[in-house]
Amino acid sequence: MTSADLLSWLGEASLVLGVVVLVVLAAGRIARLRVGAGWIYALWLAVPAALAASLTPNGLVDAPFSLTVSAGTSGAFGRAADAPGAGAASAFAGTVLAIWLAGAAAFLFCAWRAQRRFARGVIAAARIPDAAEADALARAAAGTALDPRRDFRFTGALDGPLASGLARPVVLLPEDFLTRYGADERRVMTLHEAEHVRARHLQHRAAAAVLRSLFWFHPLAWLGERAFVADQEQACDRAVLGRDAAIGPQLYARTLLKAAEDMTGGGRRMPAASTPLIAINHLKGRTAMLTNHACLKETRAAGLSMIGAVAAAALLTGLAAVAPANAQDAGDAASNLRPVTAVPPAYPAEAAEADLEGECIVGFDIQADGATGNVRALGCTQDIFETAAVQAVEQWRYGADAAGTTDERVMIRFQLAPDSEAG
């Protein structure tokens, strides 16, 4: 695969990403009260699915063969990618790819460094709960898979609870967590972070950060990540409300607002693989979801239908992006065929005398007996070379394996020999 191939895929994938993000955002906005936050969050699976579809093997092959003819010499087969002008295009594609890779590497490094610094500076310095604290946390985390002494830590570096980590997530709590909040509030916060850990939301956020880093140049990648995180928080809230009947929307909303008041002015930027309880820019949407919780008419059938529709649209978008390339490559596949007999064209005397060089693209079909047919010039940089190129290809012969091939083509380059140029 050449740099031009990679650049072409990057363009196709960028188009797919933009279209699918807009589809997910629109579907979520339209159907939020009908299907619920959990189903809306699941819609984001359409983004990686569509990108995977755009990676469908498309039979990438090299460009058609070329035949180079020099005045006074026999022809030599090569590939059209070696043609004059192709090097400049390849160099441009390589430059663009280098810029893209440098940007992606920079964003990935920054995300990795932020997570590493947080782990070394905050998580490593956090303390394990003592026996009394562990008892209180055990009551708050009852019914979850979290262990009070293994999965919880207290730290003075944060003013609100959050889960962080990829391989072994931990729930970090502020030092005054047990005294600042009542038992019901602690229950809400603990269940919220436990749900993040159970549903692997931290890993999902890290994957979203990687995707955004790869498409760092795409505005919808940044917008999509923010919307994805907001939908994840609402899905987590919805799951907690369904887990414990004793936690009602009013208690949940009061707890969020109290935590937001405590964190105002004291928040810090969190690494990608972290799920703070409160992000101020997400608070409005979460409280709106809680307000509408009682009138939400969520149905499994509606959720599955919407996900199916969006997934189908995403896959079709990804496949449609590569369809033109597939069609082109199907035509190019025949270009891997070399003629058994290839008579090189005669270099036109008038062109040699005038020191003219040029190229011709010749199209043709291969008949049942291996002879060429329907030979025609598809384009020449100098008209003087057209007749010589067509007459030469008319004499070519192919093996039995090429019989019936249509729309085959070859580039014929006419170049002056070095001694001719010197003379």
C-alpha positions as CSV (number, residue, x, y, z in Angstrom):
1,M,0.0,0.0,0.0
2,T,1.4,3.3,-1.1
3,S,1.3,6.7,0.7
4,A,-1.4,7.8,-1.8
5,D,-3.5,4.7,-0.8
6,L,-3.2,5.6,2.8
7,L,-4.1,9.2,2.2
8,S,-7.1,8.1,0.2
9,W,-8.3,5.9,3.0
10,L,-7.8,8.7,5.5
11,G,-10.0,10.9,3.4
12,E,-12.7,8.2,3.1
13,A,-12.5,7.4,6.8
14,S,-12.8,11.2,7.7
15,L,-16.0,11.4,5.6
16,V,-17.4,8.3,7.2
17,L,-16.6,9.6,10.7
18,G,-18.3,12.9,10.0
19,V,-21.4,11.4,8.5
20,V,-21.9,8.8,11.3
21,V,-21.3,11.2,14.1
22,L,-23.9,13.5,12.7
23,V,-26.3,10.6,12.3
24,V,-25.8,9.5,15.9
25,L,-26.2,13.0,17.3
26,A,-29.4,13.5,15.3
27,A,-30.9,10.1,16.3
28,G,-30.0,10.7,19.9
29,R,-31.7,14.1,20.0
30,I,-34.8,12.8,18.3
31,A,-35.3,9.6,20.2
32,R,-33.9,10.4,23.7
33,L,-37.2,10.4,25.6
34,R,-38.4,7.4,23.7
35,V,-35.6,4.9,24.1
36,G,-33.6,6.1,27.1
37,A,-30.0,7.1,27.8
38,G,-28.7,3.6,27.7
39,W,-29.8,3.0,24.2
40,I,-28.6,6.4,23.1
41,Y,-25.1,5.6,24.5
42,A,-25.1,2.3,22.6
43,L,-25.6,4.2,19.3
44,W,-21.9,5.3,19.5
45,L,-20.9,1.7,18.6
46,A,-21.9,2.8,15.1
47,V,-18.8,5.0,14.8
48,P,-16.1,2.2,15.1
49,A,-18.4,-0.1,13.1
50,A,-18.5,2.3,10.2
51,L,-14.8,2.9,10.3
52,A,-14.2,-0.8,10.3
53,A,-16.4,-1.2,7.3
54,S,-14.4,1.5,5.5
55,L,-11.4,-0.7,6.0
56,T,-12.9,-3.6,4.0
57,P,-10.2,-5.1,1.8
58,N,-10.5,-3.4,-1.5
59,G,-7.9,-5.3,-3.5
60,L,-5.4,-2.5,-3.6
61,V,-3.0,-3.0,-6.4
62,D,-0.4,-1.0,-8.1
63,A,-1.2,1.3,-11.0
64,P,-1.3,-0.1,-14.5
65,F,1.9,-1.3,-16.1
66,S,3.9,1.1,-18.3
67,L,6.2,0.5,-21.2
68,T,9.1,2.9,-21.5
69,V,10.5,3.4,-25.0
70,S,13.7,5.3,-25.8
71,A,14.8,6.4,-29.2
72,G,17.0,3.8,-30.7
73,T,16.4,1.2,-27.8
74,S,13.9,-1.5,-27.1
75,G,11.1,-1.0,-24.6
76,A,11.2,-1.9,-21.0
77,F,8.2,-2.7,-18.8
78,G,7.7,-0.9,-15.5
79,R,4.8,0.5,-13.5
80,A,2.9,3.7,-14.2
81,A,3.6,4.8,-10.6
82,D,7.2,5.5,-11.8
83,A,5.9,7.9,-14.4
84,P,6.9,11.6,-14.4
85,G,4.5,13.5,-12.1
86,A,3.7,10.4,-10.1
87,G,6.8,11.1,-7.9
88,A,5.5,14.6,-7.1
89,A,2.1,13.3,-6.2
90,S,3.6,10.6,-4.0
91,A,5.8,13.1,-2.3
92,F,2.8,15.3,-1.6
93,A,0.9,12.4,-0.2
94,G,3.9,11.4,2.0
95,T,4.1,15.0,3.3
96,V,0.5,15.1,4.3
97,L,0.7,11.7,5.9
98,A,3.8,12.7,7.9
99,I,1.9,15.8,9.2
100,W,-1.1,13.6,10.1
101,L,1.1,11.0,11.9
102,A,3.0,13.7,13.8
103,G,-0.3,15.2,15.0
104,A,-1.7,11.8,16.0
105,A,1.5,10.8,17.8
106,A,1.5,14.1,19.7
107,F,-2.1,13.8,20.9
108,L,-1.7,10.1,21.8
109,F,1.5,11.0,23.7
110,C,-0.2,13.8,25.6
111,A,-3.1,11.5,26.6
112,W,-0.7,8.8,27.7
113,R,1.4,11.3,29.7
114,A,-1.7,12.8,31.4
115,Q,-2.9,9.4,32.5
116,R,0.6,8.4,33.7
117,R,1.1,11.6,35.7
118,F,-2.3,11.2,37.3
119,A,-1.6,7.6,38.2
120,R,1.8,8.4,39.7
121,G,0.9,11.7,41.3
122,V,-2.6,11.1,42.6
123,I,-3.5,7.4,42.6
124,A,-0.1,6.2,43.9
125,A,-0.2,8.8,46.8
126,A,-3.9,7.9,47.8
127,R,-4.4,6.0,51.0
128,I,-6.2,2.8,51.7
129,P,-9.4,3.1,53.9
130,D,-9.0,2.1,57.5
131,A,-11.3,-0.4,59.1
132,A,-14.0,2.1,60.1
133,E,-14.0,3.8,56.7
134,A,-14.1,0.4,55.0
135,D,-17.2,-0.5,56.9
136,A,-19.0,2.7,55.8
137,L,-17.9,2.2,52.2
138,A,-19.1,-1.4,52.3
139,R,-22.6,-0.2,53.1
140,A,-22.5,2.4,50.4
141,A,-21.2,-0.1,47.8
142,A,-23.5,-3.0,48.8
143,G,-24.6,-5.0,45.8
144,T,-21.7,-4.1,43.7
145,A,-18.5,-6.0,42.9
146,L,-16.3,-3.3,44.5
147,D,-14.2,-4.2,47.6
148,P,-13.8,-1.3,50.1
149,R,-10.1,-1.8,50.8
150,R,-9.1,-3.0,47.3
151,D,-11.0,-0.7,45.1
152,F,-11.3,2.5,47.1
153,R,-8.7,5.2,47.9
154,F,-8.9,8.5,49.8
155,T,-7.0,11.5,48.5
156,G,-6.7,15.2,49.3
157,A,-5.9,16.0,45.6
158,L,-9.6,15.8,44.5
159,D,-12.8,17.5,45.6
160,G,-15.1,14.9,44.2
161,P,-15.3,11.1,43.6
162,L,-14.1,9.6,40.4
163,A,-13.0,6.2,39.0
164,S,-9.7,6.0,37.2
165,G,-7.4,3.4,35.6
166,L,-7.6,0.9,32.7
167,A,-6.1,-2.4,33.8
168,R,-7.2,-2.1,37.5
169,P,-9.6,0.8,38.0
170,V,-9.9,2.4,41.5
171,V,-12.5,4.8,42.9
172,L,-10.9,7.9,44.4
173,L,-12.7,9.8,47.1
174,P,-12.0,13.1,48.7
175,E,-10.7,12.9,52.3
176,D,-13.9,14.3,53.8
177,F,-16.2,12.1,51.7
178,L,-17.7,10.3,54.7
179,T,-18.3,13.4,56.7
180,R,-19.4,15.8,53.9
181,Y,-22.1,13.6,52.5
182,G,-25.0,11.7,54.1
183,A,-25.5,7.9,53.8
184,D,-27.9,8.3,50.9
185,E,-25.7,10.7,49.0
186,R,-22.7,8.4,49.5
187,R,-24.8,5.5,48.2
188,V,-25.6,7.5,45.0
189,M,-22.0,8.5,44.4
190,T,-20.6,5.0,45.1
191,L,-23.1,3.3,42.8
192,H,-22.4,5.8,40.1
193,E,-18.7,5.1,40.1
194,A,-19.2,1.4,40.5
195,E,-21.4,1.4,37.4
196,H,-18.6,3.1,35.4
197,V,-16.2,0.4,36.5
198,R,-18.7,-2.5,35.8
199,A,-19.6,-1.2,32.3
200,R,-16.0,-0.6,31.4
201,H,-16.7,3.1,30.7
202,L,-13.1,4.0,31.5
203,Q,-11.8,1.8,28.7
204,H,-14.5,3.2,26.4
205,R,-13.3,6.7,27.1
206,A,-9.7,5.8,26.4
207,A,-10.8,4.3,23.1
208,A,-12.6,7.5,22.2
209,A,-9.5,9.5,23.1
210,V,-7.5,7.3,20.7
211,L,-10.0,7.7,17.9
212,R,-10.0,11.5,18.5
213,S,-6.2,11.6,18.4
214,L,-6.1,9.7,15.1
215,F,-8.6,12.2,13.6
216,W,-7.2,15.2,15.5
217,F,-7.8,17.4,12.4
218,H,-11.5,16.6,12.2
219,P,-13.8,19.0,14.2
220,L,-16.5,16.3,14.4
221,A,-14.1,14.0,16.1
222,W,-13.8,16.5,19.0
223,L,-17.5,17.2,19.0
224,G,-18.3,13.5,18.9
225,E,-16.1,12.7,21.8
226,R,-17.7,15.4,24.0
227,A,-21.2,14.1,23.1
228,F,-20.1,10.5,23.7
229,V,-18.9,11.3,27.2
230,A,-22.1,13.2,28.0
231,D,-24.2,10.3,26.8
232,Q,-22.1,7.9,28.8
233,E,-22.8,9.9,32.0
234,Q,-26.5,9.9,31.4
235,A,-26.4,6.2,30.6
236,C,-24.6,5.6,33.9
237,D,-27.2,7.7,35.8
238,R,-30.0,5.8,34.2
239,A,-28.4,2.4,35.2
240,V,-28.0,3.5,38.8
241,L,-31.6,4.6,39.0
242,G,-32.6,1.2,37.8
243,R,-30.3,-0.7,40.2
244,D,-31.6,0.6,43.5
245,A,-35.3,1.4,43.9
246,A,-34.5,3.4,47.1
247,I,-32.7,6.0,44.9
248,G,-35.2,8.3,43.3
249,P,-34.6,11.0,40.7
250,Q,-35.0,13.7,43.3
251,L,-32.3,12.3,45.6
252,Y,-30.1,11.7,42.6
253,A,-30.5,15.2,41.2
254,R,-29.9,16.8,44.7
255,T,-26.7,14.7,45.1
256,L,-25.4,15.9,41.7
257,L,-26.1,19.5,42.5
258,K,-24.5,19.3,45.9
259,A,-21.4,17.7,44.5
260,A,-21.3,20.4,41.7
261,E,-21.5,23.2,44.4
262,D,-18.6,21.6,46.3
263,M,-16.5,21.3,43.1
264,T,-17.1,24.8,41.7
265,G,-13.8,26.4,41.2
266,G,-11.9,23.4,42.5
267,G,-12.1,21.0,39.6
268,R,-9.0,19.9,37.6
269,R,-8.6,18.5,34.2
270,M,-8.9,14.7,34.2
271,P,-7.1,12.2,32.0
272,A,-9.1,10.2,29.4
273,A,-9.4,7.0,31.5
274,S,-11.2,8.8,34.4
275,T,-14.9,9.3,35.2
276,P,-15.5,12.2,37.6
277,L,-18.9,12.3,39.1
278,I,-19.5,15.8,38.0
279,A,-18.5,17.6,34.8
280,I,-20.1,21.0,34.9
281,N,-20.7,21.1,31.2
282,H,-22.7,17.8,31.4
283,L,-24.8,18.8,34.4
284,K,-27.7,20.4,32.6
285,G,-28.3,17.4,30.3
286,R,-28.1,15.0,33.3
287,T,-30.5,16.9,35.5
288,A,-32.9,17.2,32.5
289,M,-32.8,13.4,32.1
290,L,-33.6,13.0,35.8
291,T,-36.5,15.5,35.6
292,N,-38.0,13.5,32.7
293,H,-37.3,10.1,34.3
294,A,-40.8,9.6,35.5
295,C,-42.4,10.2,32.1
296,L,-39.8,8.2,30.1
297,K,-41.5,5.5,28.1
298,E,-38.5,3.3,27.3
299,T,-39.1,0.1,25.4
300,R,-36.7,-2.6,24.4
301,A,-38.2,-2.9,20.9
302,A,-37.8,0.8,20.2
303,G,-34.2,0.8,21.4
304,L,-33.3,-2.2,19.3
305,S,-35.0,-0.8,16.3
306,M,-33.2,2.5,16.6
307,I,-29.8,0.9,17.1
308,G,-30.5,-1.4,14.1
309,A,-31.4,1.5,11.9
310,V,-28.4,3.6,12.9
311,A,-26.0,0.6,12.7
312,A,-27.3,-0.2,9.2
313,A,-26.8,3.5,8.1
314,A,-23.3,3.4,9.6
315,L,-22.3,0.2,7.8
316,L,-23.8,1.4,4.5
317,T,-21.9,4.7,4.9
318,G,-18.6,2.9,5.5
319,L,-19.1,0.5,2.6
320,A,-20.3,3.3,0.3
321,A,-17.1,5.2,1.0
322,V,-14.9,2.3,-0.4
323,A,-17.3,1.3,-3.2
324,P,-15.7,3.6,-5.7
325,A,-12.3,2.4,-4.8
326,N,-13.4,-1.2,-5.1
327,A,-14.8,-0.5,-8.5
328,Q,-11.6,1.2,-9.6
329,D,-9.4,-1.5,-8.1
330,A,-11.4,-4.2,-9.9
331,G,-10.6,-2.5,-13.1
332,D,-7.0,-2.2,-12.1
333,A,-6.7,-5.9,-11.2
334,A,-6.4,-6.8,-14.8
335,S,-3.3,-4.5,-15.0
336,N,-1.3,-7.2,-13.3
337,L,-1.4,-9.1,-16.6
338,R,1.8,-8.9,-18.7
339,P,1.7,-9.6,-22.4
340,V,3.4,-12.8,-23.7
341,T,4.5,-10.8,-26.7
342,A,4.8,-7.0,-26.5
343,V,6.1,-5.3,-29.5
344,P,7.5,-1.9,-28.5
345,P,6.3,1.1,-30.5
346,A,8.7,2.8,-32.9
347,Y,9.8,6.2,-31.6
348,P,8.4,8.7,-34.1
349,A,11.3,10.2,-36.1
350,E,9.7,13.6,-36.1
351,A,9.5,13.5,-32.3
352,A,13.1,12.4,-31.9
353,E,14.3,15.2,-34.2
354,A,12.3,17.8,-32.3
355,D,13.5,16.4,-28.9
356,L,9.9,15.6,-27.9
357,E,9.0,13.2,-25.1
358,G,5.6,12.1,-23.9
359,E,3.2,9.6,-22.6
360,C,0.1,7.8,-23.9
361,I,-2.5,5.8,-22.0
362,V,-3.8,3.0,-24.3
363,G,-6.9,1.0,-23.5
364,F,-7.8,-2.3,-25.1
365,D,-9.6,-5.7,-24.6
366,I,-8.1,-9.1,-24.7
367,Q,-9.8,-11.5,-27.1
368,A,-10.3,-15.3,-26.7
369,D,-7.1,-16.1,-28.7
370,G,-5.0,-13.6,-26.6
371,A,-4.9,-11.0,-29.3
372,T,-5.7,-7.4,-28.4
373,G,-8.9,-5.7,-29.7
374,N,-10.7,-2.4,-29.4
375,V,-7.3,-0.7,-29.0
376,R,-7.6,3.0,-28.5
377,A,-5.7,5.9,-27.1
378,L,-7.2,7.2,-23.9
379,G,-5.0,10.2,-23.8
380,C,-1.5,11.4,-24.9
381,T,0.5,14.3,-23.7
382,Q,1.7,14.7,-27.4
383,D,-0.5,13.7,-30.3
384,I,2.5,12.7,-32.3
385,F,2.9,9.5,-30.2
386,E,-0.7,8.3,-30.5
387,T,-0.4,6.3,-33.7
388,A,2.8,4.6,-32.7
389,A,1.4,3.6,-29.3
390,V,-1.9,2.2,-30.7
391,Q,-0.2,0.3,-33.6
392,A,2.2,-1.3,-31.1
393,V,-0.5,-2.5,-28.7
394,E,-2.5,-4.0,-31.6
395,Q,0.4,-6.5,-32.1
396,W,0.5,-7.6,-28.5
397,R,-0.5,-11.1,-27.4
398,Y,-1.6,-12.4,-24.0
399,G,-1.8,-15.9,-22.5
400,A,-4.9,-17.9,-22.1
401,D,-5.4,-16.8,-18.5
402,A,-6.1,-13.2,-19.8
403,A,-8.7,-14.2,-22.4
404,G,-11.9,-12.1,-22.2
405,T,-10.3,-9.3,-20.1
406,T,-11.9,-5.9,-20.9
407,D,-10.8,-2.4,-20.3
408,E,-7.2,-3.3,-19.8
409,R,-4.8,-0.3,-20.2
410,V,-1.1,0.5,-20.3
411,M,0.9,3.6,-20.1
412,I,3.6,4.0,-22.8
413,R,6.3,6.5,-22.1
414,F,8.4,7.9,-24.9
415,Q,11.7,9.1,-23.6
416,L,14.8,10.3,-25.5
417,A,18.0,8.2,-24.9
418,P,20.6,10.1,-22.8
419,D,23.0,10.3,-25.8
420,S,20.2,11.6,-28.0
421,E,19.6,14.4,-25.5
422,A,23.2,15.3,-25.3
423,G,23.4,15.5,-29.1
